[in-house]
Protein backbone atom coordinates (compact mmCIF):
# COMPACT_ATOMS: atom_id res chain seq x y z
CA UNK A 1 0.00 0.00 0.00
CA UNK A 2 1.19 3.52 -0.75
CA UNK A 3 1.39 6.39 1.74
CA UNK A 4 2.04 10.12 1.30
CA UNK A 5 3.45 12.06 4.27
CA UNK A 6 2.86 15.82 4.05
CA UNK A 7 4.98 17.26 6.86
CA UNK A 8 7.31 20.28 6.92
CA UNK A 9 9.42 19.31 9.96
CA UNK A 10 12.31 17.19 8.60
CA UNK A 11 12.96 15.03 11.66
CA UNK A 12 9.28 14.22 12.16
CA UNK A 13 8.87 13.49 8.45
CA UNK A 14 11.86 11.12 8.39
CA UNK A 15 10.76 9.32 11.56
CA UNK A 16 7.28 8.76 10.16
CA UNK A 17 8.70 7.61 6.83
CA UNK A 18 11.11 5.12 8.42
CA UNK A 19 8.38 3.79 10.72
CA UNK A 20 5.98 3.12 7.85
CA UNK A 21 8.64 1.72 5.54
CA UNK A 22 9.41 -0.86 8.23
CA UNK A 23 5.74 -1.85 7.90
CA UNK A 24 6.43 -2.55 4.20
CA UNK A 25 4.50 0.47 2.88
CA UNK A 26 5.68 2.40 -0.17
CA UNK A 27 6.17 5.89 1.28
CA UNK A 28 6.39 9.23 -0.53
CA UNK A 29 6.94 12.57 1.21
CA UNK A 30 6.16 16.25 0.62
CA UNK A 31 7.73 19.00 2.77
CA UNK A 32 5.41 21.82 1.71
CA UNK A 33 2.05 22.76 0.21
CA UNK A 34 3.33 23.16 -3.36
CA UNK A 35 4.98 19.74 -3.50
CA UNK A 36 1.98 18.09 -1.84
CA UNK A 37 -0.39 19.78 -4.28
CA UNK A 38 1.60 18.46 -7.24
CA UNK A 39 1.66 14.92 -5.83
CA UNK A 40 -2.03 14.60 -4.99
CA UNK A 41 -2.92 15.95 -8.42
CA UNK A 42 -0.71 13.43 -10.24
CA UNK A 43 -0.88 10.28 -8.08
CA UNK A 44 -3.24 8.19 -5.94
CA UNK A 45 -2.50 7.04 -2.39
CA UNK A 46 -4.05 4.59 0.04
CA UNK A 47 -3.49 7.00 2.91
CA UNK A 48 -2.28 10.60 3.18
CA UNK A 49 -0.82 11.88 6.46
CA UNK A 50 -1.55 15.58 6.34
CA UNK A 51 -0.04 18.33 8.49
CA UNK A 52 -2.36 21.35 8.58
CA UNK A 53 0.28 24.00 9.35
CA UNK A 54 2.47 24.03 6.25
CA UNK A 55 4.94 26.88 5.63
CA UNK A 56 3.38 27.92 2.30
CA UNK A 57 -0.28 27.06 2.74
CA UNK A 58 -3.07 25.53 4.80
CA UNK A 59 -3.33 21.75 4.65
CA UNK A 60 -7.12 21.95 4.83
CA UNK A 61 -7.06 23.46 1.33
CA UNK A 62 -5.49 20.20 0.11
CA UNK A 63 -8.41 18.33 1.67
CA UNK A 64 -10.81 20.56 -0.23
CA UNK A 65 -9.00 19.82 -3.48
CA UNK A 66 -9.13 16.07 -2.87
CA UNK A 67 -12.87 16.36 -2.32
CA UNK A 68 -13.32 18.43 -5.48
CA UNK A 69 -11.32 15.88 -7.50
CA UNK A 70 -13.50 13.09 -6.00
CA UNK A 71 -10.39 11.14 -4.98
CA UNK A 72 -10.69 8.12 -2.72
CA UNK A 73 -7.38 8.61 -0.88
CA UNK A 74 -7.72 8.08 2.87
CA UNK A 75 -6.58 11.07 4.93
CA UNK A 76 -5.33 11.33 8.50
CA UNK A 77 -4.72 14.87 9.73
CA UNK A 78 -1.49 14.94 11.74
CA UNK A 79 -1.12 18.31 13.42
CA UNK A 80 -0.01 20.14 16.54
CA UNK A 81 -3.27 22.04 16.34
CA UNK A 82 -5.77 20.30 18.61
CA UNK A 83 -8.77 22.61 18.58
CA UNK A 84 -12.27 21.21 18.20
CA UNK A 85 -12.88 23.53 15.25
CA UNK A 86 -9.90 22.11 13.35
CA UNK A 87 -11.04 18.54 14.00
CA UNK A 88 -14.62 19.23 12.89
CA UNK A 89 -13.57 21.16 9.77
CA UNK A 90 -11.09 18.45 8.76
CA UNK A 91 -13.62 15.65 9.22
CA UNK A 92 -16.30 17.63 7.39
CA UNK A 93 -13.90 18.05 4.47
CA UNK A 94 -13.45 14.29 4.23
CA UNK A 95 -10.60 13.35 6.57
CA UNK A 96 -10.84 9.83 7.99
CA UNK A 97 -9.05 10.53 11.27
CA UNK A 98 -7.18 13.15 13.31
CA UNK A 99 -3.93 12.51 15.18
CA UNK A 100 -2.59 15.22 17.48
CA UNK A 101 1.13 15.81 17.99
CA UNK A 102 2.99 14.55 19.89
CA UNK A 103 2.04 10.90 19.36
CA UNK A 104 3.64 7.47 19.58
CA UNK A 105 4.66 5.82 16.30
CA UNK A 106 2.75 2.70 17.38
CA UNK A 107 -0.44 4.76 17.33
CA UNK A 108 0.43 6.15 13.92
CA UNK A 109 0.88 2.62 12.56
CA UNK A 110 -2.46 1.52 14.04
CA UNK A 111 -4.33 4.53 12.59
CA UNK A 112 -2.83 3.98 9.13
CA UNK A 113 -3.69 0.27 9.19
CA UNK A 114 -7.28 1.10 10.14
CA UNK A 115 -7.69 3.58 7.27
CA UNK A 116 -6.13 1.22 4.72
CA UNK A 117 -8.37 -1.66 5.86
CA UNK A 118 -11.46 0.51 5.70
CA UNK A 119 -10.63 2.03 2.31
CA UNK A 120 -9.24 -0.99 0.47
CA UNK A 121 -10.55 -4.13 2.16
CA UNK A 122 -13.91 -3.20 3.71
CA UNK A 123 -12.49 -2.92 7.22
CA UNK A 124 -10.85 -6.35 7.45
CA UNK A 125 -7.18 -7.34 7.35
CA UNK A 126 -8.19 -10.87 6.30
CA UNK A 127 -9.17 -11.05 2.64
CA UNK A 128 -10.78 -14.04 0.95
CA UNK A 129 -11.22 -14.25 -2.80
CA UNK A 130 -11.69 -17.51 -4.64
CA UNK A 131 -9.65 -20.05 -2.69
CA UNK A 132 -7.14 -17.40 -1.62
CA UNK A 133 -6.91 -16.21 1.98
CA UNK A 134 -4.67 -13.22 2.57
CA UNK A 135 -3.59 -11.61 5.82
CA UNK A 136 -2.82 -8.04 4.73
CA UNK A 137 -1.15 -7.10 8.01
CA UNK A 138 0.77 -10.35 8.42
CA UNK A 139 1.61 -10.27 4.69
CA UNK A 140 0.85 -13.96 4.21
CA UNK A 141 -1.02 -15.93 1.56
CA UNK A 142 -2.79 -19.27 1.84
CA UNK A 143 -4.31 -21.16 -1.08
CA UNK A 144 -6.56 -23.93 0.16
CA UNK A 145 -4.82 -24.95 3.36
CA UNK A 146 -1.28 -24.37 2.14
CA UNK A 147 0.90 -21.33 2.63
CA UNK A 148 2.41 -19.75 -0.48
CA UNK A 149 5.62 -17.73 -0.18
CA UNK A 150 5.63 -14.39 -2.02
CA UNK A 151 8.35 -11.78 -2.10
CA UNK A 152 7.49 -8.23 -1.06
CA UNK A 153 6.66 -6.91 -4.52
CA UNK A 154 4.67 -10.01 -5.53
CA UNK A 155 2.55 -9.57 -2.41
CA UNK A 156 2.06 -5.86 -3.11
CA UNK A 157 1.06 -6.54 -6.72
CA UNK A 158 -1.47 -9.18 -5.63
CA UNK A 159 -3.08 -7.06 -2.91
CA UNK A 160 -3.31 -4.04 -5.24
CA UNK A 161 -5.05 -6.14 -7.88
CA UNK A 162 -7.40 -7.55 -5.23
CA UNK A 163 -8.21 -4.05 -3.96
CA UNK A 164 -9.19 -3.26 -7.57
CA UNK A 165 -10.73 -6.64 -8.37
CA UNK A 166 -12.77 -6.85 -11.57
CA UNK A 167 -11.28 -3.52 -12.71
CA UNK A 168 -8.65 -3.03 -15.37
CA UNK A 169 -5.42 -1.84 -13.73
CA UNK A 170 -3.06 -0.10 -16.12
CA UNK A 171 0.64 -0.94 -16.10
CA UNK A 172 1.43 2.66 -15.18
CA UNK A 173 -0.97 2.66 -12.21
CA UNK A 174 0.36 -0.67 -10.96
CA UNK A 175 3.98 0.46 -11.25
CA UNK A 176 3.30 3.78 -9.54
CA UNK A 177 1.35 2.21 -6.70
CA UNK A 178 3.77 -0.61 -5.91
CA UNK A 179 7.10 1.04 -6.74
CA UNK A 180 6.42 4.71 -5.94
CA UNK A 181 5.93 8.03 -7.69
CA UNK A 182 9.39 8.15 -9.27
CA UNK A 183 8.53 5.15 -11.43
CA UNK A 184 7.53 7.51 -14.23
CA UNK A 185 11.26 8.01 -14.79
CA UNK A 186 11.73 4.32 -15.69
CA UNK A 187 12.63 3.45 -19.28
CA UNK A 188 10.23 0.47 -19.46
CA UNK A 189 7.86 -1.72 -17.47
CA UNK A 190 9.91 -4.89 -17.90
CA UNK A 191 10.25 -5.25 -14.12
CA UNK A 192 6.45 -5.48 -13.86
CA UNK A 193 6.30 -8.29 -16.40
CA UNK A 194 8.84 -10.22 -14.33
CA UNK A 195 6.87 -9.86 -11.08
CA UNK A 196 3.57 -10.73 -12.78
CA UNK A 197 5.13 -13.78 -14.46
CA UNK A 198 6.51 -15.10 -11.16
CA UNK A 199 3.26 -14.38 -9.31
CA UNK A 200 1.16 -16.15 -11.96
CA UNK A 201 3.46 -19.19 -11.79
CA UNK A 202 3.11 -19.44 -8.00
CA UNK A 203 -0.68 -19.05 -8.14
CA UNK A 204 -1.02 -21.68 -10.86
CA UNK A 205 1.25 -24.20 -9.12
CA UNK A 206 -0.74 -23.77 -5.89
CA UNK A 207 -4.06 -24.38 -7.66
CA UNK A 208 -5.45 -20.87 -7.25
CA UNK A 209 -8.93 -20.17 -8.61
CA UNK A 210 -7.88 -16.54 -9.09
CA UNK A 211 -6.15 -15.56 -12.33
CA UNK A 212 -4.29 -12.46 -13.49
CA UNK A 213 -5.44 -11.65 -17.00
CA UNK A 214 -3.35 -9.47 -19.28
CA UNK A 215 -5.09 -6.88 -21.44
CA UNK A 216 -2.62 -6.42 -24.28
CA UNK A 217 -0.91 -3.05 -24.29
CA UNK A 218 -2.93 -1.74 -21.34
CA UNK A 219 -2.54 -3.65 -18.08
CA UNK A 220 -3.99 -6.42 -15.94
CA UNK A 221 -7.25 -7.58 -14.45
CA UNK A 222 -7.99 -10.07 -11.67
CA UNK A 223 -10.61 -12.72 -12.36
CA UNK A 224 -12.05 -15.57 -10.29
CA UNK A 225 -12.64 -18.90 -12.04
C-alpha positions in Angstrom: 0.0 0.0 0.0 1.2 3.5 -0.8 1.4 6.4 1.7 2.0 10.1 1.3 3.4 12.1 4.3 2.9 15.8 4.1 5.0 17.3 6.9 7.3 20.3 6.9 9.4 19.3 10.0 12.3 17.2 8.6 13.0 15.0 11.7 9.3 14.2 12.2 8.9 13.5 8.4 11.9 11.1 8.4 10.8 9.3 11.6 7.3 8.8 10.2 8.7 7.6 6.8 11.1 5.1 8.4 8.4 3.8 10.7 6.0 3.1 7.9 8.6 1.7 5.5 9.4 -0.9 8.2 5.7 -1.9 7.9 6.4 -2.5 4.2 4.5 0.5 2.9 5.7 2.4 -0.2 6.2 5.9 1.3 6.4 9.2 -0.5 6.9 12.6 1.2 6.2 16.2 0.6 7.7 19.0 2.8 5.4 21.8 1.7 2.1 22.8 0.2 3.3 23.2 -3.4 5.0 19.7 -3.5 2.0 18.1 -1.8 -0.4 19.8 -4.3 1.6 18.5 -7.2 1.7 14.9 -5.8 -2.0 14.6 -5.0 -2.9 15.9 -8.4 -0.7 13.4 -10.2 -0.9 10.3 -8.1 -3.2 8.2 -5.9 -2.5 7.0 -2.4 -4.1 4.6 0.0 -3.5 7.0 2.9 -2.3 10.6 3.2 -0.8 11.9 6.5 -1.5 15.6 6.3 0.0 18.3 8.5 -2.4 21.4 8.6 0.3 24.0 9.3 2.5 24.0 6.2 4.9 26.9 5.6 3.4 27.9 2.3 -0.3 27.1 2.7 -3.1 25.5 4.8 -3.3 21.7 4.6 -7.1 22.0 4.8 -7.1 23.5 1.3 -5.5 20.2 0.1 -8.4 18.3 1.7 -10.8 20.6 -0.2 -9.0 19.8 -3.5 -9.1 16.1 -2.9 -12.9 16.4 -2.3 -13.3 18.4 -5.5 -11.3 15.9 -7.5 -13.5 13.1 -6.0 -10.4 11.1 -5.0 -10.7 8.1 -2.7 -7.4 8.6 -0.9 -7.7 8.1 2.9 -6.6 11.1 4.9 -5.3 11.3 8.5 -4.7 14.9 9.7 -1.5 14.9 11.7 -1.1 18.3 13.4 0.0 20.1 16.5 -3.3 22.0 16.3 -5.8 20.3 18.6 -8.8 22.6 18.6 -12.3 21.2 18.2 -12.9 23.5 15.2 -9.9 22.1 13.3 -11.0 18.5 14.0 -14.6 19.2 12.9 -13.6 21.2 9.8 -11.1 18.5 8.8 -13.6 15.7 9.2 -16.3 17.6 7.4 -13.9 18.1 4.5 -13.4 14.3 4.2 -10.6 13.4 6.6 -10.8 9.8 8.0 -9.0 10.5 11.3 -7.2 13.2 13.3 -3.9 12.5 15.2 -2.6 15.2 17.5 1.1 15.8 18.0 3.0 14.5 19.9 2.0 10.9 19.4 3.6 7.5 19.6 4.7 5.8 16.3 2.7 2.7 17.4 -0.4 4.8 17.3 0.4 6.2 13.9 0.9 2.6 12.6 -2.5 1.5 14.0 -4.3 4.5 12.6 -2.8 4.0 9.1 -3.7 0.3 9.2 -7.3 1.1 10.1 -7.7 3.6 7.3 -6.1 1.2 4.7 -8.4 -1.7 5.9 -11.5 0.5 5.7 -10.6 2.0 2.3 -9.2 -1.0 0.5 -10.6 -4.1 2.2 -13.9 -3.2 3.7 -12.5 -2.9 7.2 -10.9 -6.3 7.4 -7.2 -7.3 7.4 -8.2 -10.9 6.3 -9.2 -11.1 2.6 -10.8 -14.0 1.0 -11.2 -14.2 -2.8 -11.7 -17.5 -4.6 -9.7 -20.0 -2.7 -7.1 -17.4 -1.6 -6.9 -16.2 2.0 -4.7 -13.2 2.6 -3.6 -11.6 5.8 -2.8 -8.0 4.7 -1.1 -7.1 8.0 0.8 -10.4 8.4 1.6 -10.3 4.7 0.9 -14.0 4.2 -1.0 -15.9 1.6 -2.8 -19.3 1.8 -4.3 -21.2 -1.1 -6.6 -23.9 0.2 -4.8 -24.9 3.4 -1.3 -24.4 2.1 0.9 -21.3 2.6 2.4 -19.7 -0.5 5.6 -17.7 -0.2 5.6 -14.4 -2.0 8.3 -11.8 -2.1 7.5 -8.2 -1.1 6.7 -6.9 -4.5 4.7 -10.0 -5.5 2.5 -9.6 -2.4 2.1 -5.9 -3.1 1.1 -6.5 -6.7 -1.5 -9.2 -5.6 -3.1 -7.1 -2.9 -3.3 -4.0 -5.2 -5.0 -6.1 -7.9 -7.4 -7.6 -5.2 -8.2 -4.1 -4.0 -9.2 -3.3 -7.6 -10.7 -6.6 -8.4 -12.8 -6.8 -11.6 -11.3 -3.5 -12.7 -8.7 -3.0 -15.4 -5.4 -1.8 -13.7 -3.1 -0.1 -16.1 0.6 -0.9 -16.1 1.4 2.7 -15.2 -1.0 2.7 -12.2 0.4 -0.7 -11.0 4.0 0.5 -11.3 3.3 3.8 -9.5 1.4 2.2 -6.7 3.8 -0.6 -5.9 7.1 1.0 -6.7 6.4 4.7 -5.9 5.9 8.0 -7.7 9.4 8.2 -9.3 8.5 5.1 -11.4 7.5 7.5 -14.2 11.3 8.0 -14.8 11.7 4.3 -15.7 12.6 3.4 -19.3 10.2 0.5 -19.5 7.9 -1.7 -17.5 9.9 -4.9 -17.9 10.3 -5.2 -14.1 6.4 -5.5 -13.9 6.3 -8.3 -16.4 8.8 -10.2 -14.3 6.9 -9.9 -11.1 3.6 -10.7 -12.8 5.1 -13.8 -14.5 6.5 -15.1 -11.2 3.3 -14.4 -9.3 1.2 -16.1 -12.0 3.5 -19.2 -11.8 3.1 -19.4 -8.0 -0.7 -19.0 -8.1 -1.0 -21.7 -10.9 1.2 -24.2 -9.1 -0.7 -23.8 -5.9 -4.1 -24.4 -7.7 -5.4 -20.9 -7.3 -8.9 -20.2 -8.6 -7.9 -16.5 -9.1 -6.2 -15.6 -12.3 -4.3 -12.5 -13.5 -5.4 -11.7 -17.0 -3.3 -9.5 -19.3 -5.1 -6.9 -21.4 -2.6 -6.4 -24.3 -0.9 -3.0 -24.3 -2.9 -1.7 -21.3 -2.5 -3.6 -18.1 -4.0 -6.4 -15.9 -7.3 -7.6 -14.4 -8.0 -10.1 -11.7 -10.6 -12.7 -12.4 -12.0 -15.6 -10.3 -12.6 -18.9 -12.0 
